Amino acid sequence: MWRHLLSSRSRLSSHISKCHGGSHLSNNRANAVASQPCPAQLRFFTSGTLRYPDAPSGDQHHDLASYLAYAERTGLDASSKVFVGTHYEYTIARALGGLGFDLRRVGGHSDKGIDLLGTWRVPSAPTTAPLRVLIQCKAYSHSPAGKGKAARVGPQFVRELEGTYLGAPAGWRGSGVVALLVAQRPATKGVRDALAHSRWPLAYVSCSKDGALEQMLWNRRAEEEGLEGMGVAAKLSDEDRHGKTQSLVLTWKGRPYASPSIARTIESEVSEPQPDAEGDAEPTR
């Protein structure tokens, strides 16, 4: 079963376009996998404190803003693979933060393919035991179109993600763990099929280099690990009358769901006193 968001090039007829559940796979075997029932109970990591591996940057930078300052201070070449890759990892961490992810960059020479580690707070998981996530980021792969241009991500990267999942750090093993592959282009048919046939809980995210989330999908095993009832939808911007600008939002049992980070932001904005506007105003009802 897929829960996915169409790319931003798709035209939508309403401000919230729900992506319906069901199989979007291309063969009967995959459909059979998608239709298997979920376990009656979900298991989550409930004891101990997660211990993150040391970040390769030490204390020099920890988010996108501090990395940009570090790059300027050290004269780092903005066209280098190191800069592009690290910049993309921090961009992804910030973009997914709006969906309830809490991520730390851990990539390095001994990262076993992991770029980001953290947790994901979703309503289907206990608040005291969020899902644990590990993420591989593909800023760009080798493309004949030229250096730095995003190329298609093929199913071989899903197989690589499976190996990363199996070699995860101690705190990210067992149940309640989902591995995500993030790239700059929407998933190809080969990637979708590879996810559907995988034995492991995997997900795919399309995120532009500027941090625009365009697609998010996961397989049935990921639902069994804690994403049952979750979905994604496209929300059109209130200012966009032509239906071209949209953002990804989560849904819970078919309704838009505000992640804890978004809810806190909205609550703080509402609680701030607003200056009285001049002229007549309608009373609050």
N, C-alpha and C positions, 0 to 999 in steps of 0.2 A: 504494500500500500504506500502510495506516495502522498506527501504533503509538500507542495511546491509552489513557487512563485514564477510566473512567466517573466521573461526579460522585459526591460523597460521599453523595448520597441513595440510591445503589444499594446493595442488600443483597448481601453476598458470603458464600459458604459456607465459606471457608477463610481462614487468616491471610494467605496470599499467593495472590492471584487473578490468574493470568497473562492478559493480554489477547492473544488469538491474532492472528497476522498475517493478512493478507489484505485484500481491498478491502471498504470499507464505503461505497462510493459508490453513487449512485442511478441511474446510467445507463451504457449500454454504452461510450460514448466515454470516460468517466472510468475505467471498468474496464480499457479497453485501455491507457490511460496508466499505470495502476497496475501492469499486468503486464509493462511493458517491462523488459528485462534491464538490470542495472547494468553500468557499465563494468568492465573487468577490473582496472583499477588506479585508485586514488584519488590525487588530487593535493592537496598541502597547502602552505601558506605556510611556507617553510623558511629564509628569510634575513632578516636585519635585526631590529631591535627595534621593536615597535609603539609608535607615538607617539600618545598620546591628546590630543584637543583639550582646551583649558583648561575646567575646570568653571566654571559661572556663579557658583558660591558662593565661588570662590577658596579661601582657607584657613579659611573660617568654619565649615564642616562638611563631613564626608566620609562619614558613615554615619548610621544611624538614631539612635543614641544622641547623637551630637554635634549632629544636627539638632534633636532634641527640646530639648536644652540651649540651643541657639541660639534656638529659638522662644520658650522661656520667658524667656530673657535680654532679648530684643528686644520681647516682648509681641506676637508675631505672632498674629493671629486664627486660631484653630484651625478655623474654619468657612470660611476663605477658600480660593479655588481654588488659590492658590499653596501654602498649607500642605498641603491635601489631596493635591494632585498630587505635591509633593516627598516627602511622607511615604510615599505609595504607591510611588514609585520606589525609595526606600531599603528599603522593606519587601520589594519584589520582589527586589532585589539580595541581601538577607539570606536570603530563602527559597530562591532558586535556588543560593545558595552551597553549600547542603547537597547539591546534585546535581552538584557539580563546576564550577560557573560561578564565574568571577572577574570581577566587573563594577564599572565606575566610572560615576558619574553625569556626564553631559556635556550634559544638556538646557539650552537657552537660546534666545535670540532667533534665533540663526543655526545651530541644531542640525540643520536639514533634517529635522525630525521624529524625530530619534534622542534617546532619553532615557538609555539605558544602552549602553555599549560594553564589550567584554571578550572573554574566551575561555571555552571549555567543554572540559574534559578528559574524553574518552570513550575506552574501550579500543580503539575502531576507528581512532583517530588516534594518530600517534606522540606519545610523551610530550613530545618536544622541540618539537612543532608542533601544539598543540591547535587545535580548531576556533575560528574567530573568529565572534563573534556581535554583532549589533546588535539593540536591543530598543526597541519602542514600547510605552508604558504608557498605558492608558486607565483612569484612576481612576474616572471616571464620565463618561457623556455626557448630553446634554440629555434629560431624561425628564419626561413629564407627571406622573409619580408624585410629583415633588418634587425640590428641589435636593439634590444629593449622593447620590441613590439610583441604584444601578447600573442602567443601561439595556442593552438588547440591543445587541451589537456586530454590525453588518451587514457584508455583503460589500464595501461601499465602503471600509471600513477595511483590507481586504486589498489593495485597489487602491492605497490610500495607502501601505501597507507596501512594495509593489512599487516605488513611486517613491522611497521612502527607501532601499531596497536599492540601486537604481541610482545614487543620489547619495551613497553612503557615502564616508567619508574614505579616503585612499589605502591605509592599512593594512588596510582591510576590503573590499577589492575582489578580484575574481578567484575562484579555486577555494578550497574549504575555508571558505566563509562561509555562515552561516545567519541569516536575519532572523526575529525572533519578535515576535508581537503578544500582549500580556498584558492581560487584562481581568478583571473581577470575576465574570463569568458564563460558563457553559460555551458552547462554540461552537454557533451556530445551524446549521441545514442550509445556509443561504446561505453562511456562512463556510466550512464544510467543502467545499462545492462549489467555491468560489472558490480555496481552497488547492489542491484537486485539479487544477484546470485551469491553475494558474499555471505559467509557464515557469521561475520562480525558486525557489530553495530556501527555503521558508517554514515556520514552525511557529506554533502557537497554544497559549497557556497560560492556564488559568483560575486566578487567585489571589485569595483574599479580601483585604479591606482589612487583616485581621489577619495575613496571611502564610500562610494555609493553601492549599497547592497541591491543586487538585481535579481538574484535567484537563490533559493535555499530548498534543498530536498534531502530526504533521508530514507533509509530502507526499513523494512519491517523489523529487523533485529533491533534497530535503534528505538523503534516504538516500544518494543518489549522491555527495553532497558530504562524506560521512563518518559518517552515522548507520546505515549498513547493519549489521544484526545487533543494533541497539539496540531496546529497547522500554521500556514502563512498566507498572507493576502497582500494585495497591492493597494495602497492608499494614495489617491491622487491629492496633489497639493491644493489647498483651498484657493490659492491665488492663481492656479493654472486653469484657465477656462477651456483650453484646447485638449486637455487630457494627455499631455506628454510627460509631465513630471510626476513621478510616483515614488513612493518609498515602501520598504518592506515592513510589515507589521505582523506580530504573532497573533494567532487566534487560539482560543481554548474552548473546546466543544462548540465550535462554529461561530463564536463571537470574538471580536477584537479584544486582545488582552494587553494591558499595559504592564511591562516588566517592572520589577521593584525599583530599578534605577530611574525609569521614566516617571513612575508614580511619585517618587520622592521629589523629583524636579517639579512636577506639576503642583504638588502640595506646597512646596516652598514658594512658588510663584503666586499661588492663590492666597497664601497666608500673609504675603507682603502687603502693607497698606498702600492703597492706590490714591493718588491725589484726586480731589473732586474736579470734575470737568465743569467748564463754564457753561452756563445756559441750562435749559431744562433737561432733565434726565428721568428716565423711567424708574420707578421704585423697584427694588429687588423683590422678586416673588418667591 
